[in-house]
Structure formats: structure tokens, C-alpha cells
């Protein structure tokens, strides 16, 4: 089974065996000539990248006639910067790992790093514990997520930043849970209860 990773994903290197330590024409075709020039990774240090965080820069088929993918990644640690080619089987997307742990019972007690936030995570929060939405950067939450939140419990309107409490959202919250009235901004009440 092929691991699905996309450009921009933050991943953990879960297998150093899948790192390419020899020059490969794929890196040149991808426009990352520095991988072969700098030789960031070789067979002597490939194991040191195990469990390190990397950012996906490029994903493509290695051979046009096959489904065999190559991935170019860079480390997220700027002091120990490296870039290399790896088979996607050697990567696990961090946000997917975080979501899996969350669904298995991991408690959230502080803000979730933005890199872990995606639609799958917000869906998991709505499914498991909608109160946890307070630990997600509000700029990363869509109106649709907030609608799902107040449909689950109108009283959760109080967790939504006031500037994001639209007339529609306030009305949904109130009709789901009259207690939500206390979280409807004064200027909005006349619109909600017309």
C-alpha cells in the first residue's frame, strides 16, 4: 500500500531504509540539483533522519510508466538543514498521526500547532469532543466547522470568536440550545429574534 503525501505536508521519517543515498536522476528532473551536489544524506548518516520532521517539497512518479513515487523532502530544522529523496513508504504525515492519536484518546490541553490542523482534524474534533475546537487557531477554522459545532451544541457558540458569530450562526445556536442566547452579541439579538 502506498502512503499518500502531498506537497506541503509535514511528515516524520519512519524508515531510514527508504531514503535514497545514491544520486538519482529524479532529483535533477525535479529541479533539486543541490541534493546530489551537497550530498546531505549518505549511507553513513541516513539512519540519523529516523523520526525527524520533514516538509514535502515535491512528489512525482519516478518512472512515467509506473505508480512508483519519489518524494523530495527538506528538514524543518533550519540549523541542521538537509534535503533528500525518499520513497513515500518511509514517511508518515504528522497531522494524520496526530489525528490517529487524538481519536484513540489523546487529551488536548493546549493550542494545537497549526501544522496539525486540517479538515480531517476538525472533523475528528466535532466527532469526538467539540469543546476541543477552542484549542485550534480560529483563523484555520471554516464557517462550515462552526456551523457543525453549534448544530451539535448551540451553547458552544461561546467558544467562537465574537467577530465570527454571524446572524445565521447565532440563530442556529439559539434554536439548537436557547442557553446560547447569552453568547449572542447585543447588536445581533434584534436580527436573530425578529
C-alpha positions in Angstrom: 0.0 0.0 0.0 1.4 3.4 -1.0 1.5 6.2 1.6 -0.3 9.3 0.4 1.6 12.5 1.0 1.2 15.9 -0.7 3.4 18.9 -1.2 3.5 21.0 1.9 2.8 18.1 4.3 4.8 17.9 7.4 5.9 14.3 7.9 8.0 12.1 10.2 10.7 9.9 8.6 9.5 6.5 9.8 12.0 4.4 7.9 15.6 5.3 7.0 15.7 2.3 4.7 13.5 4.2 2.2 15.9 7.2 1.9 17.8 7.3 -1.4 21.5 7.7 -0.5 22.9 7.4 -4.1 22.5 10.1 -6.8 19.3 9.7 -8.8 18.2 11.4 -12.0 14.8 12.0 -10.4 16.2 14.8 -8.3 17.6 16.6 -11.4 14.3 16.2 -13.2 12.5 17.7 -10.2 14.9 20.7 -10.2 16.6 19.9 -6.9 20.2 19.5 -8.1 21.5 20.5 -4.8 20.6 17.1 -3.4 23.3 15.5 -5.5 25.7 18.4 -5.2 25.5 18.8 -1.5 25.1 15.1 -0.6 23.2 15.9 2.5 22.5 12.3 3.1 24.6 9.2 2.5 24.6 5.6 3.8 26.6 6.7 6.9 24.1 9.2 8.2 20.7 8.2 6.7 19.7 6.5 10.0 20.1 9.8 11.8 17.0 11.1 10.0 14.7 8.5 11.5 11.9 10.2 13.5 12.9 13.6 12.2 10.3 16.1 10.9 10.5 17.0 7.2 8.4 19.1 4.8 7.4 17.6 1.4 8.7 19.7 -1.5 7.9 17.5 -4.5 6.0 14.3 -5.3 6.0 12.6 -8.7 6.3 9.3 -10.4 9.9 8.1 -10.6 9.2 6.2 -13.9 6.4 7.5 -16.1 5.0 4.0 -16.8 4.7 3.0 -13.2 2.9 4.2 -10.0 6.2 4.2 -8.1 6.5 7.5 -6.4 9.5 9.6 -5.3 9.3 12.3 -2.7 11.7 15.2 -2.1 11.7 16.5 1.4 13.6 19.1 3.5 14.2 19.1 7.2 12.2 21.6 9.2 15.2 22.3 11.5 17.0 25.3 9.8 20.2 24.8 11.9 20.6 21.2 10.6 19.1 21.7 7.2 19.1 18.7 4.8 17.2 17.8 1.7 16.8 14.3 0.3 14.8 11.9 -1.8 12.7 9.2 -0.1 10.1 6.6 -1.0 6.7 7.7 0.5 6.6 4.4 2.4 9.3 5.9 4.7 7.1 8.8 5.7 4.1 9.4 8.0 2.2 12.6 7.7 2.4 14.3 11.2 -1.2 15.6 11.0 -2.5 12.1 10.2 -0.5 10.7 13.1 -1.8 13.4 15.4 -5.4 12.7 14.3 -5.0 9.0 14.9 -3.6 9.6 18.4 -6.5 12.0 19.1 -9.1 9.6 18.0 -7.5 6.9 20.2 -8.0 9.2 23.3 -5.1 11.7 23.4 -6.2 14.7 25.5 -5.7 18.2 24.3 -4.9 20.8 26.9 -3.1 23.5 24.9 -3.2 25.1 21.5 -2.8 22.6 18.7 0.2 23.6 16.4 -1.1 25.0 13.1 0.7 22.3 11.1 -1.5 19.6 12.6 -4.8 21.4 11.6 -6.7 20.3 8.5 -10.2 19.3 7.6 -9.7 15.8 9.0 -8.7 17.1 12.4 -11.7 19.5 12.7 -14.0 16.6 11.6 -12.4 14.4 14.3 -12.9 17.2 16.9 -16.6 17.5 16.0 -17.0 13.8 16.3 -15.0 13.2 19.5 -15.1 16.4 21.6 -16.4 19.6 20.1 -15.1 21.6 23.2 -11.6 20.9 21.8 -12.3 23.4 19.0 -11.1 26.1 21.4 -7.5 24.7 21.0 -7.4 25.4 17.2 -6.3 28.7 15.7 -9.6 30.4 14.8 -8.1 31.6 11.5 -7.8 28.0 10.4 -11.5 27.1 11.1 -14.0 27.4 8.3 -17.6 28.7 8.8 -18.8 25.2 8.0 -16.9 23.8 11.0 -18.5 26.5 13.2 -22.0 25.6 11.8 -21.3 21.9 12.6 -20.2 22.9 16.1 -23.4 24.8 17.0 -25.6 22.1 15.4 -24.0 19.7 17.9 -24.5 22.1 20.8 -25.7 25.6 20.5 -24.1 26.5 23.8 -20.7 26.1 22.1 -21.3 29.5 20.4 -19.4 30.9 23.3 -16.2 29.3 22.0 -16.5 31.0 18.7 -14.7 34.4 18.4 -17.3 37.2 18.5 -16.3 38.6 15.2 -17.2 35.2 13.6 -20.7 35.0 15.1 -22.9 35.7 12.1 -26.6 36.1 12.2 -27.1 32.6 10.7 -24.7 31.0 13.2 -26.4 32.8 16.2 -29.8 31.7 15.0 -28.7 28.1 14.6 -27.1 28.1 18.0 -30.2 29.6 19.7 -32.7 27.3 18.1 -30.5 24.3 19.0 -30.0 25.5 22.5 -31.8 28.5 24.0 -29.0 28.9 26.5 -26.9 30.2 23.6 -28.7 33.5 23.9 -26.1 34.6 26.4 -23.4 34.3 23.7 -25.2 36.3 21.0 -23.7 39.8 20.7 -26.2 42.5 21.7 -26.1 44.1 18.3 -27.1 40.8 16.7 -30.0 39.9 19.0 -32.6 42.1 17.3 -31.6 40.3 14.0 -31.8 36.8 15.4 -35.2 37.4 17.2 -37.0 39.4 14.6 
